[in-house]
Amino acid sequence: GEKLGAFIVFDSILSDSGAITITGAGSTGNGGQNFGIALAPTTIQSTSGAITINGTGGNDTGGVTGYNIGTYWLAGTVTSATGNIAITGQSGNGGPGDAGIVIACAFGGGCPVLQSTGVGVGAAILSIAGTGGNGTGSAGGVGLTNNVGNAGVAIQDITISSVDGDVGIAGTGAGTGTGNYGVQLAGGVQLHS
């Protein structure tokens, strides 16, 4: 288990005009938590360059543990003024809780913040889009108070703020059992626009 594509924790990734791209793909094996990307308290910031975070979960061949999440984000800040921000995730398969994207507070405290600070027509657009895998129902854990199934996007806590940029959240659920929502919002989700 825990065959991660990219694991970024307590880090800062900063850019002025250059694009920031983080791509990760979890591996396949007997055991779950094969995250494509796992972000723990981390700052990702750009002025005008685009920010792209794209994770693809691996597969649990045992089909028991699950949580083959595409993009798993716990705490930290992702912000841009005029460069668009796109967070995407495609879950792997096998076991419960194969969500495309999971966003929640860190276990030790601190919750995620997604910001577009630009003003006017060129302000950064914020988008979150995920696709769930063909898992076998829902389970607790992974930072969520409520169980997470094979949801496209499962968000427990986040603050999303935008001055003028559009905000979009889209998800496609899959799999069997319960909790296979397109978008699952719970807890302290705050949107300021």
TORPA-4810 file (N, C-alpha, C, O; in nm, 3 decimals):
<nodes>
NODE_1_0.081_-0.120_0.000_0.000_0.000_0.000_0.085_0.126_0.000_0.208_0.120_0.005_G
NODE_2_0.017_0.239_-0.005_0.078_0.372_-0.002_0.186_0.389_-0.109_0.300_0.425_-0.080_E
NODE_3_0.147_0.363_-0.232_0.238_0.384_-0.346_0.200_0.516_-0.411_0.120_0.522_-0.505_K
NODE_4_0.261_0.624_-0.360_0.226_0.760_-0.400_0.304_0.803_-0.523_0.421_0.768_-0.541_L
NODE_5_0.236_0.882_-0.608_0.306_0.941_-0.721_0.388_1.061_-0.681_0.504_1.072_-0.720_G
NODE_6_0.330_1.152_-0.602_0.400_1.272_-0.554_0.352_1.302_-0.413_0.232_1.302_-0.386_A
NODE_7_0.448_1.326_-0.322_0.416_1.356_-0.182_0.489_1.484_-0.146_0.612_1.487_-0.140_F
NODE_8_0.412_1.592_-0.120_0.470_1.723_-0.092_0.418_1.768_0.044_0.297_1.782_0.062_I
NODE_9_0.509_1.791_0.138_0.468_1.823_0.274_0.556_1.935_0.330_0.678_1.932_0.315_V
NODE_10_0.492_2.033_0.397_0.562_2.146_0.459_0.662_2.209_0.362_0.780_2.223_0.393_F
NODE_11_0.612_2.247_0.246_0.698_2.302_0.141_0.637_2.430_0.088_0.520_2.459_0.113_D
NODE_12_0.717_2.507_0.013_0.669_2.628_-0.054_0.713_2.623_-0.200_0.831_2.605_-0.229_S
NODE_13_0.617_2.640_-0.290_0.645_2.645_-0.433_0.594_2.779_-0.483_0.473_2.803_-0.487_I
NODE_14_0.687_2.867_-0.521_0.653_3.004_-0.553_0.698_3.039_-0.695_0.805_2.998_-0.738_L
NODE_15_0.614_3.116_-0.766_0.650_3.160_-0.901_0.589_3.297_-0.927_0.484_3.331_-0.874_S
NODE_16_0.659_3.375_-1.011_0.604_3.504_-1.054_0.522_3.483_-1.180_0.399_3.488_-1.175_D
NODE_17_0.589_3.461_-1.294_0.517_3.447_-1.420_0.523_3.305_-1.477_0.450_3.273_-1.571_S
NODE_18_0.608_3.222_-1.423_0.620_3.086_-1.475_0.510_2.995_-1.424_0.462_3.010_-1.311_G
NODE_19_0.468_2.900_-1.508_0.364_2.806_-1.469_0.416_2.706_-1.366_0.533_2.669_-1.367_A
NODE_20_0.328_2.663_-1.278_0.359_2.559_-1.180_0.272_2.438_-1.214_0.149_2.448_-1.215_I
NODE_21_0.335_2.325_-1.240_0.262_2.203_-1.274_0.308_2.089_-1.184_0.427_2.059_-1.177_T
NODE_22_0.214_2.027_-1.115_0.243_1.912_-1.030_0.158_1.796_-1.081_0.035_1.803_-1.079_I
NODE_23_0.224_1.691_-1.125_0.155_1.574_-1.178_0.205_1.449_-1.107_0.326_1.432_-1.089_T
NODE_24_0.114_1.363_-1.067_0.155_1.241_-0.999_0.060_1.127_-1.028_-0.060_1.149_-1.046_G
NODE_25_0.113_1.006_-1.033_0.032_0.886_-1.057_0.072_0.778_-0.958_0.188_0.738_-0.953_A
NODE_26_-0.023_0.732_-0.879_0.003_0.624_-0.784_0.027_0.492_-0.856_-0.020_0.472_-0.969_G
NODE_27_0.099_0.402_-0.791_0.128_0.271_-0.850_0.019_0.171_-0.814_-0.073_0.201_-0.737_S
NODE_28_0.030_0.053_-0.872_-0.065_-0.055_-0.848_-0.001_-0.162_-0.762_0.115_-0.198_-0.781_T
NODE_29_-0.077_-0.213_-0.665_-0.025_-0.318_-0.580_-0.129_-0.368_-0.484_-0.242_-0.319_-0.483_G
NODE_30_-0.093_-0.465_-0.404_-0.186_-0.523_-0.306_-0.185_-0.435_-0.182_-0.097_-0.447_-0.096_N
NODE_31_-0.283_-0.348_-0.172_-0.291_-0.251_-0.064_-0.335_-0.117_-0.118_-0.313_-0.086_-0.235_G
NODE_32_-0.400_-0.037_-0.033_-0.457_0.088_-0.080_-0.373_0.209_-0.048_-0.253_0.200_-0.025_G
NODE_33_-0.441_0.325_-0.047_-0.379_0.456_-0.029_-0.271_0.482_-0.134_-0.164_0.534_-0.104_Q
NODE_34_-0.303_0.445_-0.256_-0.211_0.467_-0.369_-0.245_0.601_-0.433_-0.294_0.608_-0.546_N
NODE_35_-0.217_0.709_-0.357_-0.253_0.844_-0.402_-0.169_0.886_-0.523_-0.051_0.855_-0.533_F
NODE_36_-0.235_0.959_-0.615_-0.159_1.020_-0.723_-0.073_1.134_-0.669_0.047_1.139_-0.695_G
NODE_37_-0.135_1.225_-0.594_-0.066_1.337_-0.531_-0.119_1.351_-0.389_-0.240_1.347_-0.366_I
NODE_38_-0.029_1.369_-0.293_-0.067_1.401_-0.155_0.001_1.531_-0.116_0.124_1.540_-0.117_A
NODE_39_-0.079_1.632_-0.083_-0.028_1.763_-0.040_-0.064_1.783_0.106_-0.182_1.793_0.139_L
NODE_40_0.034_1.789_0.192_0.012_1.826_0.331_0.054_1.972_0.345_0.101_2.030_0.247_A
NODE_41_0.041_2.036_0.463_0.055_2.182_0.470_0.166_2.240_0.381_0.284_2.235_0.415_P
NODE_42_0.126_2.293_0.269_0.218_2.342_0.166_0.161_2.469_0.105_0.040_2.482_0.089_T
NODE_43_0.249_2.563_0.071_0.210_2.687_0.004_0.250_2.679_-0.143_0.366_2.657_-0.176_T
NODE_44_0.152_2.698_-0.231_0.178_2.705_-0.376_0.122_2.839_-0.422_0.003_2.865_-0.411_I
NODE_45_0.210_2.923_-0.475_0.170_3.061_-0.504_0.229_3.109_-0.635_0.346_3.085_-0.665_Q
NODE_46_0.146_3.177_-0.714_0.189_3.234_-0.841_0.126_3.371_-0.858_0.017_3.398_-0.808_S
NODE_47_0.196_3.457_-0.931_0.138_3.588_-0.964_0.059_3.579_-1.093_-0.062_3.605_-1.095_T
NODE_48_0.127_3.543_-1.203_0.056_3.537_-1.331_0.067_3.400_-1.399_-0.003_3.375_-1.498_S
NODE_49_0.150_3.314_-1.349_0.162_3.181_-1.409_0.051_3.088_-1.364_0.005_3.095_-1.250_G
NODE_50_0.008_3.001_-1.453_-0.097_2.905_-1.421_-0.046_2.801_-1.321_0.072_2.767_-1.320_A
NODE_51_-0.138_2.752_-1.237_-0.108_2.645_-1.143_-0.194_2.525_-1.179_-0.317_2.534_-1.182_I
NODE_52_-0.130_2.412_-1.205_-0.201_2.289_-1.240_-0.158_2.177_-1.147_-0.039_2.146_-1.138_T
NODE_53_-0.254_2.117_-1.079_-0.228_2.004_-0.990_-0.314_1.889_-1.039_-0.437_1.897_-1.034_I
NODE_54_-0.252_1.781_-1.086_-0.325_1.673_-1.152_-0.276_1.538_-1.103_-0.164_1.498_-1.132_N
NODE_55_-0.361_1.468_-1.027_-0.322_1.339_-0.972_-0.409_1.226_-1.022_-0.530_1.242_-1.044_G
NODE_56_-0.346_1.110_-1.041_-0.417_0.988_-1.081_-0.384_0.877_-0.983_-0.268_0.839_-0.968_T
NODE_57_-0.485_0.826_-0.915_-0.463_0.722_-0.817_-0.425_0.589_-0.879_-0.462_0.560_-0.993_G
NODE_58_-0.351_0.508_-0.804_-0.317_0.374_-0.848_-0.430_0.277_-0.817_-0.539_0.318_-0.778_G
NODE_59_-0.405_0.149_-0.833_-0.506_0.046_-0.812_-0.468_-0.048_-0.698_-0.352_-0.085_-0.683_N
NODE_60_-0.568_-0.085_-0.618_-0.549_-0.182_-0.511_-0.592_-0.319_-0.562_-0.711_-0.347_-0.573_D
NODE_61_-0.495_-0.403_-0.594_-0.528_-0.533_-0.652_-0.596_-0.625_-0.550_-0.666_-0.718_-0.588_T
NODE_62_-0.574_-0.598_-0.419_-0.641_-0.677_-0.317_-0.787_-0.641_-0.302_-0.868_-0.723_-0.258_G
NODE_63_-0.823_-0.516_-0.340_-0.961_-0.474_-0.339_-1.021_-0.457_-0.201_-1.144_-0.462_-0.187_G
NODE_64_-0.939_-0.438_-0.097_-0.989_-0.430_0.040_-0.968_-0.291_0.100_-1.062_-0.230_0.152_V
NODE_65_-0.844_-0.240_0.094_-0.810_-0.115_0.162_-0.867_0.007_0.092_-0.927_0.092_0.157_T
NODE_66_-0.850_0.017_-0.040_-0.906_0.127_-0.115_-0.831_0.258_-0.095_-0.709_0.260_-0.076_G
NODE_67_-0.906_0.369_-0.099_-0.850_0.504_-0.090_-0.743_0.528_-0.197_-0.637_0.583_-0.168_Y
NODE_68_-0.773_0.488_-0.319_-0.680_0.512_-0.429_-0.711_0.649_-0.490_-0.752_0.660_-0.606_N
NODE_69_-0.690_0.752_-0.410_-0.735_0.887_-0.440_-0.641_0.953_-0.541_-0.519_0.939_-0.533_I
NODE_70_-0.700_1.027_-0.636_-0.619_1.097_-0.735_-0.539_1.210_-0.674_-0.416_1.209_-0.678_G
NODE_71_-0.608_1.309_-0.616_-0.542_1.423_-0.551_-0.597_1.437_-0.410_-0.717_1.453_-0.389_T
NODE_72_-0.506_1.431_-0.313_-0.541_1.433_-0.171_-0.473_1.554_-0.109_-0.351_1.558_-0.099_Y
NODE_73_-0.554_1.655_-0.067_-0.500_1.782_-0.021_-0.541_1.808_0.123_-0.660_1.822_0.152_W
NODE_74_-0.443_1.815_0.213_-0.467_1.845_0.353_-0.395_1.975_0.389_-0.272_1.979_0.396_L
NODE_75_-0.472_2.080_0.412_-0.420_2.208_0.459_-0.327_2.275_0.358_-0.296_2.220_0.252_A
NODE_76_-0.282_2.396_0.393_-0.197_2.474_0.304_-0.277_2.569_0.218_-0.400_2.574_0.226_G
NODE_77_-0.206_2.647_0.135_-0.267_2.752_0.054_-0.223_2.739_-0.091_-0.105_2.719_-0.120_T
NODE_78_-0.319_2.750_-0.181_-0.291_2.759_-0.325_-0.351_2.889_-0.373_-0.472_2.909_-0.363_V
NODE_79_-0.268_2.979_-0.425_-0.318_3.113_-0.458_-0.251_3.167_-0.584_-0.135_3.138_-0.613_T
NODE_80_-0.328_3.247_-0.658_-0.276_3.313_-0.777_-0.354_3.441_-0.802_-0.471_3.453_-0.763_S
NODE_81_-0.288_3.537_-0.866_-0.356_3.662_-0.901_-0.423_3.652_-1.038_-0.544_3.670_-1.049_A
NODE_82_-0.345_3.622_-1.142_-0.401_3.618_-1.277_-0.376_3.487_-1.350_-0.424_3.469_-1.462_T
NODE_83_-0.302_3.397_-1.291_-0.282_3.265_-1.353_-0.388_3.168_-1.304_-0.406_3.151_-1.184_G
NODE_84_-0.458_3.105_-1.396_-0.567_3.015_-1.358_-0.515_2.898_-1.274_-0.403_2.852_-1.292_N
NODE_85_-0.599_2.851_-1.182_-0.566_2.738_-1.096_-0.660_2.623_-1.129_-0.782_2.639_-1.123_I
NODE_86_-0.604_2.508_-1.164_-0.684_2.389_-1.195_-0.635_2.273_-1.108_-0.520_2.232_-1.117_A
NODE_87_-0.725_2.221_-1.025_-0.696_2.104_-0.942_-0.782_1.990_-0.992_-0.905_1.997_-0.987_I
NODE_88_-0.719_1.884_-1.041_-0.793_1.772_-1.098_-0.746_1.641_-1.037_-0.634_1.631_-0.988_T
NODE_89_-0.833_1.542_-1.040_-0.797_1.412_-0.985_-0.881_1.301_-1.046_-1.003_1.315_-1.063_G
NODE_90_-0.817_1.191_-1.078_-0.881_1.070_-1.128_-0.844_0.956_-1.036_-0.726_0.922_-1.023_Q
NODE_91_-0.945_0.895_-0.971_-0.915_0.788_-0.877_-0.874_0.660_-0.949_-0.908_0.637_-1.064_S
NODE_92_-0.798_0.579_-0.875_-0.774_0.442_-0.918_-0.891_0.354_-0.875_-0.997_0.405_-0.840_G
NODE_93_-0.871_0.223_-0.878_-0.979_0.130_-0.851_-0.939_0.025_-0.747_-0.820_-0.004_-0.728_N
NODE_94_-1.040_-0.030_-0.680_-1.016_-0.140_-0.586_-1.040_-0.099_-0.442_-0.966_-0.016_-0.389_G
NODE_95_-1.142_-0.157_-0.378_-1.172_-0.124_-0.239_-1.260_-0.002_-0.226_-1.302_0.055_-0.327_G
NODE_96_-1.289_0.040_-0.103_-1.378_0.154_-0.080_-1.304_0.288_-0.087_-1.181_0.294_-0.082_P
NODE_97_-1.383_0.395_-0.100_-1.327_0.530_-0.088_-1.236_0.573_-0.200_-1.140_0.645_-0.177_G
NODE_98_-1.265_0.529_-0.322_-1.181_0.567_-0.437_-1.233_0.698_-0.497_-1.299_0.698_-0.601_D
NODE_99_-1.202_0.807_-0.430_-1.248_0.940_-0.474_-1.144_1.004_-0.566_-1.024_0.980_-0.553_A
NODE_100_-1.192_1.084_-0.660_-1.101_1.155_-0.749_-1.019_1.258_-0.675_-0.897_1.265_-0.693_G
NODE_101_-1.084_1.338_-0.592_-1.018_1.443_-0.512_-1.075_1.439_-0.371_-1.197_1.430_-0.352_I
NODE_102_-0.988_1.445_-0.271_-1.029_1.462_-0.131_-0.957_1.584_-0.075_-0.834_1.593_-0.084_V
NODE_103_-1.032_1.678_-0.018_-0.976_1.800_0.041_-1.029_1.810_0.184_-1.150_1.808_0.206_I
NODE_104_-0.937_1.822_0.280_-0.979_1.826_0.421_-0.872_1.897_0.504_-0.764_1.928_0.455_A
NODE_105_-0.906_1.921_0.631_-0.809_1.978_0.724_-0.703_1.874_0.759_-0.729_1.754_0.756_C
NODE_106_-0.584_1.921_0.793_-0.478_1.832_0.837_-0.513_1.774_0.973_-0.587_1.835_1.050_A
NODE_107_-0.459_1.656_1.002_-0.491_1.587_1.126_-0.446_1.669_1.248_-0.511_1.663_1.352_F
NODE_108_-0.337_1.744_1.235_-0.288_1.824_1.346_-0.341_1.966_1.347_-0.297_2.048_1.429_G
NODE_109_-0.434_1.998_1.258_-0.490_2.132_1.250_-0.447_2.204_1.123_-0.349_2.166_1.059_G
NODE_110_-0.520_2.305_1.086_-0.496_2.379_0.963_-0.580_2.325_0.850_-0.584_2.204_0.826_G
NODE_111_-0.647_2.415_0.778_-0.737_2.375_0.670_-0.695_2.440_0.538_-0.630_2.545_0.540_C
NODE_112_-0.732_2.381_0.425_-0.689_2.433_0.295_-0.754_2.567_0.260_-0.868_2.595_0.297_P
NODE_113_-0.679_2.648_0.187_-0.727_2.776_0.136_-0.693_2.786_-0.012_-0.579_2.766_-0.052_V
NODE_114_-0.794_2.816_-0.093_-0.778_2.833_-0.238_-0.820_2.975_-0.272_-0.933_3.014_-0.245_L
NODE_115_-0.727_3.053_-0.334_-0.752_3.196_-0.353_-0.722_3.244_-0.494_-0.624_3.204_-0.556_Q
NODE_116_-0.810_3.330_-0.543_-0.783_3.412_-0.661_-0.783_3.557_-0.616_-0.888_3.609_-0.577_S
NODE_117_-0.667_3.622_-0.620_-0.655_3.757_-0.566_-0.660_3.865_-0.674_-0.658_3.984_-0.642_T
NODE_118_-0.666_3.827_-0.800_-0.664_3.924_-0.908_-0.794_4.003_-0.920_-0.900_3.959_-0.874_G
NODE_119_-0.782_4.120_-0.982_-0.897_4.210_-0.999_-0.923_4.231_-1.147_-0.829_4.250_-1.225_V
NODE_120_-1.049_4.227_-1.186_-1.084_4.257_-1.324_-1.095_4.134_-1.412_-1.104_4.021_-1.365_G
NODE_121_-1.094_4.161_-1.543_-1.119_4.055_-1.642_-1.016_3.944_-1.636_-1.051_3.828_-1.658_V
NODE_122_-0.894_3.976_-1.608_-0.788_3.875_-1.611_-0.767_3.800_-1.481_-0.668_3.728_-1.467_G
NODE_123_-0.858_3.813_-1.386_-0.841_3.747_-1.256_-0.838_3.595_-1.272_-0.904_3.539_-1.360_A
NODE_124_-0.762_3.531_-1.187_-0.745_3.386_-1.194_-0.878_3.313_-1.177_-0.957_3.346_-1.088_A
NODE_125_-0.901_3.215_-1.262_-1.016_3.126_-1.252_-0.978_3.006_-1.166_-0.870_2.949_-1.183_I
NODE_126_-1.065_2.967_-1.074_-1.040_2.855_-0.985_-1.129_2.738_-1.026_-1.250_2.753_-1.036_L
NODE_127_-1.069_2.623_-1.050_-1.150_2.507_-1.087_-1.101_2.381_-1.016_-0.981_2.357_-1.005_S
NODE_128_-1.197_2.303_-0.969_-1.171_2.174_-0.905_-1.257_2.072_-0.979_-1.379_2.088_-0.987_I
NODE_129_-1.195_1.966_-1.033_-1.270_1.867_-1.109_-1.213_1.729_-1.085_-1.093_1.707_-1.099_A
NODE_130_-1.301_1.634_-1.047_-1.253_1.501_-1.017_-1.347_1.392_-1.065_-1.466_1.415_-1.086_G
NODE_131_-1.291_1.272_-1.082_-1.367_1.155_-1.126_-1.337_1.038_-1.033_-1.222_1.001_-1.015_T
NODE_132_-1.441_0.982_-0.974_-1.425_0.868_-0.885_-1.393_0.740_-0.960_-1.416_0.729_-1.080_G
NODE_133_-1.338_0.643_-0.886_-1.304_0.514_-0.945_-1.411_0.409_-0.922_-1.514_0.436_-0.859_G
NODE_134_-1.387_0.290_-0.974_-1.483_0.181_-0.962_-1.459_0.102_-0.834_-1.429_-0.017_-0.837_N
NODE_135_-1.472_0.171_-0.721_-1.452_0.109_-0.591_-1.578_0.043_-0.539_-1.679_0.034_-0.609_G
NODE_136_-1.569_-0.003_-0.415_-1.677_-0.086_-0.359_-1.741_-0.020_-0.237_-1.747_-0.081_-0.130_T
NODE_137_-1.787_0.102_-0.250_-1.859_0.167_-0.142_-1.778_0.269_-0.068_-1.673_0.313_-0.115_G
NODE_138_-1.827_0.306_0.051_-1.768_0.416_0.127_-1.703_0.366_0.254_-1.730_0.255_0.301_S
NODE_139_-1.616_0.451_0.311_-1.548_0.419_0.436_-1.506_0.549_0.503_-1.501_0.654_0.437_A
NODE_140_-1.476_0.544_0.632_-1.432_0.662_0.704_-1.281_0.679_0.695_-1.211_0.599_0.633_G
NODE_141_-1.234_0.787_0.757_-1.090_0.811_0.757_-1.050_0.916_0.656_-1.132_0.997_0.614_G
NODE_142_-0.925_0.915_0.618_-0.860_1.008_0.524_-0.896_1.154_0.551_-0.910_1.233_0.458_V
NODE_143_-0.912_1.190_0.679_-0.934_1.330_0.713_-1.078_1.376_0.709_-1.107_1.490_0.745_G
NODE_144_-1.170_1.291_0.665_-1.309_1.330_0.652_-1.390_1.280_0.770_-1.379_1.164_0.810_L
NODE_145_-1.472_1.369_0.827_-1.562_1.328_0.935_-1.668_1.233_0.881_-1.700_1.132_0.944_T
NODE_146_-1.722_1.266_0.765_-1.820_1.179_0.701_-1.749_1.077_0.612_-1.639_1.101_0.562_N
NODE_147_-1.813_0.963_0.594_-1.755_0.862_0.506_-1.742_0.917_0.364_-1.822_1.000_0.322_N
NODE_148_-1.641_0.870_0.293_-1.624_0.908_0.153_-1.636_0.783_0.067_-1.572_0.681_0.094_V
NODE_149_-1.717_0.792_-0.035_-1.732_0.682_-0.129_-1.644_0.705_-0.250_-1.534_0.760_-0.239_G
NODE_150_-1.692_0.664_-0.363_-1.617_0.681_-0.488_-1.662_0.810_-0.555_-1.703_0.812_-0.672_N
NODE_151_-1.654_0.917_-0.478_-1.700_1.048_-0.525_-1.601_1.108_-0.624_-1.482_1.077_-0.623_A
NODE_152_-1.654_1.194_-0.711_-1.564_1.269_-0.796_-1.480_1.366_-0.715_-1.358_1.370_-0.728_G
NODE_153_-1.548_1.445_-0.631_-1.482_1.542_-0.543_-1.546_1.532_-0.404_-1.668_1.543_-0.392_V
NODE_154_-1.465_1.511_-0.300_-1.514_1.508_-0.163_-1.440_1.615_-0.083_-1.318_1.605_-0.063_A
NODE_155_-1.512_1.716_-0.037_-1.451_1.828_0.035_-1.511_1.837_0.174_-1.633_1.852_0.189_I
NODE_156_-1.428_1.828_0.276_-1.473_1.840_0.414_-1.461_1.985_0.462_-1.557_2.041_0.515_Q
NODE_157_-1.346_2.043_0.444_-1.321_2.180_0.490_-1.232_2.251_0.389_-1.129_2.198_0.348_D
NODE_158_-1.273_2.370_0.348_-1.189_2.453_0.262_-1.245_2.595_0.264_-1.365_2.616_0.279_I
NODE_159_-1.157_2.692_0.250_-1.198_2.830_0.227_-1.158_2.867_0.085_-1.040_2.865_0.050_T
NODE_160_-1.257_2.900_0.003_-1.233_2.942_-0.134_-1.270_3.090_-0.144_-1.383_3.128_-0.114_I
NODE_161_-1.174_3.172_-0.185_-1.202_3.315_-0.197_-1.156_3.366_-0.332_-1.049_3.329_-0.381_S
NODE_162_-1.238_3.450_-0.392_-1.207_3.508_-0.522_-1.260_3.650_-0.527_-1.374_3.677_-0.489_S
NODE_163_-1.177_3.740_-0.575_-1.221_3.879_-0.592_-1.309_3.890_-0.716_-1.425_3.932_-0.706_V
NODE_164_-1.256_3.852_-0.832_-1.330_3.864_-0.958_-1.328_3.736_-1.043_-1.405_3.726_-1.138_D
NODE_165_-1.243_3.641_-1.010_-1.232_3.522_-1.093_-1.344_3.423_-1.068_-1.394_3.412_-0.956_G
NODE_166_-1.384_3.351_-1.173_-1.488_3.248_-1.161_-1.438_3.131_-1.077_-1.318_3.105_-1.068_D
NODE_167_-1.533_3.062_-1.013_-1.504_2.944_-0.933_-1.592_2.829_-0.981_-1.713_2.845_-0.995_V
NODE_168_-1.531_2.713_-1.008_-1.608_2.598_-1.054_-1.565_2.471_-0.983_-1.446_2.446_-0.966_G
NODE_169_-1.663_2.389_-0.943_-1.636_2.258_-0.883_-1.722_2.156_-0.956_-1.844_2.171_-0.963_I
NODE_170_-1.659_2.053_-1.012_-1.732_1.952_-1.088_-1.679_1.814_-1.055_-1.558_1.795_-1.038_A
NODE_171_-1.769_1.717_-1.045_-1.725_1.582_-1.012_-1.816_1.478_-1.072_-1.935_1.503_-1.095_G
NODE_172_-1.760_1.359_-1.096_-1.834_1.245_-1.148_-1.809_1.125_-1.057_-1.696_1.078_-1.047_T
NODE_173_-1.913_1.077_-0.991_-1.899_0.960_-0.905_-1.905_0.832_-0.986_-1.949_0.831_-1.101_G
NODE_174_-1.860_0.723_-0.923_-1.860_0.593_-0.992_-1.866_0.484_-0.886_-1.888_0.512_-0.768_A
NODE_175_-1.847_0.359_-0.928_-1.838_0.248_-0.835_-1.971_0.198_-0.785_-2.077_0.236_-0.836_G
NODE_176_-1.965_0.111_-0.683_-2.084_0.051_-0.625_-2.098_0.093_-0.480_-2.008_0.156_-0.424_T
NODE_177_-2.211_0.057_-0.419_-2.233_0.090_-0.279_-2.283_0.232_-0.261_-2.348_0.287_-0.350_G
NODE_178_-2.252_0.292_-0.145_-2.305_0.423_-0.111_-2.198_0.532_-0.120_-2.078_0.503_-0.124_T
NODE_179_-2.244_0.656_-0.124_-2.153_0.770_-0.117_-2.080_0.802_-0.246_-1.975_0.866_-0.243_G
NODE_180_-2.135_0.758_-0.358_-2.067_0.781_-0.486_-2.117_0.910_-0.551_-2.166_0.910_-0.664_N
NODE_181_-2.102_1.019_-0.478_-2.151_1.148_-0.524_-2.061_1.206_-0.634_-1.943_1.173_-0.645_Y
NODE_182_-2.121_1.294_-0.714_-2.038_1.372_-0.804_-1.952_1.468_-0.724_-1.830_1.469_-0.738_G
NODE_183_-2.017_1.550_-0.640_-1.948_1.641_-0.549_-2.007_1.623_-0.410_-2.129_1.635_-0.391_V
NODE_184_-1.923_1.595_-0.312_-1.964_1.578_-0.173_-1.905_1.691_-0.090_-1.783_1.701_-0.075_Q
NODE_185_-1.991_1.778_-0.035_-1.948_1.889_0.048_-1.997_1.865_0.190_-2.115_1.834_0.211_L
NODE_186_-1.909_1.880_0.287_-1.946_1.859_0.426_-1.859_1.945_0.516_-1.751_1.989_0.475_A
NODE_187_-1.906_1.970_0.639_-1.824_2.042_0.733_-1.816_2.190_0.704_-1.917_2.254_0.673_G
NODE_188_-1.694_2.245_0.713_-1.675_2.390_0.705_-1.631_2.436_0.568_-1.521_2.489_0.554_G
NODE_189_-1.714_2.419_0.467_-1.683_2.469_0.333_-1.729_2.614_0.325_-1.847_2.644_0.343_V
NODE_190_-1.633_2.705_0.297_-1.665_2.848_0.289_-1.625_2.902_0.153_-1.515_2.878_0.105_Q
NODE_191_-1.717_2.976_0.091_-1.693_3.039_-0.039_-1.717_3.187_-0.028_-1.826_3.232_0.008_L
NODE_192_-1.612_3.266_-0.060_-1.621_3.412_-0.056_-1.589_3.464_-0.196_-1.479_3.444_-0.246_H
NODE_193_-1.685_3.530_-0.256_-1.663_3.581_-0.391_-1.736_3.713_-0.409_-1.730_3.773_-0.516_S
</nodes>
